[in-house]
């Protein structure tokens, strides 16, 4: 081994003078938890409900376009799949009630690389959400103000919310609840007006359904394509898992139930009524303003205006949700060293993460201009990214059943339920595959993933660069030596940031697994193994020798041992984090069992790495 790549031998010592501070647990946005008002059922439902139910405004038109009169049935099948996912999400979040959704479950059950890949999909999903929602909002506003240019107005709306986030205005649960109530009221009025219209004149209903119009496909092909397209109607279902720590105990499963009921009731009903009020050709030709057209036909100008105003509000709310969601996710990824540390910088004015906000706005603008605001292209990208996130969440559930089976949980999804849900999502992914969708999807996924890849693999890339430089013959010796020194210094600097693993005992296999996890998933070259004891007699006598052995097995990893006097608790974790200057998301433990006296969410983001 090269001398510069040798991490050094570890040390061993006891720490007895650790003062345990009062727990200061902060949220991902840096707000002390004691200052955070925990959200009750309806404000929580409103935040995620605005996201998922905003899809009512465009999913019916898209599904009718691809499935014809089978569109309502396709939307019912999607609602059935969502019922299965209620249990899947319920099991995972009851075991790991931490913010972050798919990223969190995967980083606690699989590898950091897998979690980072899923996070890139989530970012792409947020991008498509923001662009689609902003575009649709301006299309609905264009129906009210005909002279409004849609693309410039969409850019302006995206920029407006970027500005709001730059000055520190984030989503308010009260505002979200107001938008949610307005949206539900508008949808109920639209359904009632359409029902009255159909009862008074059912001729269009009979005419449409007697044609057997499956949008140019056979029955099963139309149902397959319609189901795949209709999956856009559940986008946003994962939103509640991204802020579960801000919800009151027991609220999360209620938000899942409420979102499911909204999707079950409104999406198929509105789609059916659109086919009962409008000729099917007209319904297919209005992908961006179908509900406004339906409102005008069934209730007149006042209902069209109400639907238009409601659409602008709820879709704008979905844009704001995207900004807030991506800020939290990118901060978490930067803290986990999956994104450059520049994203953690805050401006002196409002203490907001301006590089995340401006970067997100720039990517939104590029994807809008690249697709020219075409809903079909954007919907394809969005649906693929969202469905892949859902599929990975189901896989995370499976991995948790296998690797983290000891974790206590309040709810369980059966293996059959999880497998059926996973296969159904894979079918939907296949149904959304097309050369056009794949081209746009991969362009933007690779654009996002490139930054994560360079950050996540920077040490191997630097080592490859160093190897190539050392073997370069035609190169100035002076410049070559200087560059080599800088590269080695850079690699050493990256490797100095330590991680902590809390061990209960001296099991050699478990300790070796912890060392291998760090080597395979982190870029640090320093592991601190901590054992908490109440009396020195409790320290396993072979623990330090075992770590000495592992330390010499892996010379590229320096393993230090610290015995800490005290009682394992969130307060002690906080104290150790402060003393060692190691963030709590870089502290690892084995999977706790039923007798573990503390709740996972109180540990401040400590990661589970061993089953």
Secondary structure as UniProt FT lines:
FT   HELIX           3..5
FT   STRAND          12..15
FT   TURN            28..29
FT   HELIX           33..35
FT   HELIX           41..53
FT   TURN            54..55
FT   HELIX           56..67
FT   HELIX           68..70
FT   HELIX           71..95
FT   TURN            99..101
FT   HELIX           102..107
FT   TURN            108..109
FT   HELIX           112..144
FT   TURN            146..147
FT   HELIX           150..166
FT   TURN            167..168
FT   HELIX           173..200
FT   HELIX           203..210
FT   TURN            211..212
FT   TURN            215..216
FT   HELIX           219..230
FT   HELIX           231..234
FT   TURN            235..238
FT   HELIX           239..246
FT   TURN            249..250
FT   HELIX           252..262
FT   HELIX           263..267
FT   HELIX           268..277
FT   HELIX           280..284
FT   TURN            287..289
FT   HELIX           290..299
FT   HELIX           301..335
FT   TURN            336..337
FT   HELIX           341..344
FT   TURN            348..350
FT   HELIX           354..371
FT   TURN            372..373
FT   HELIX           375..403
FT   TURN            405..406
FT   HELIX           415..431
FT   HELIX           435..456
FT   HELIX           458..470
FT   HELIX           477..496
FT   STRAND          499..502
FT   HELIX           508..521
FT   STRAND          526..533
FT   HELIX           536..538
FT   TURN            541..542
FT   HELIX           543..553
FT   TURN            555..556
FT   STRAND          558..565
FT   HELIX           570..580
FT   HELIX           584..586
FT   STRAND          587..590
FT   TURN            594..595
FT   HELIX           600..603
FT   STRAND          607..610
//
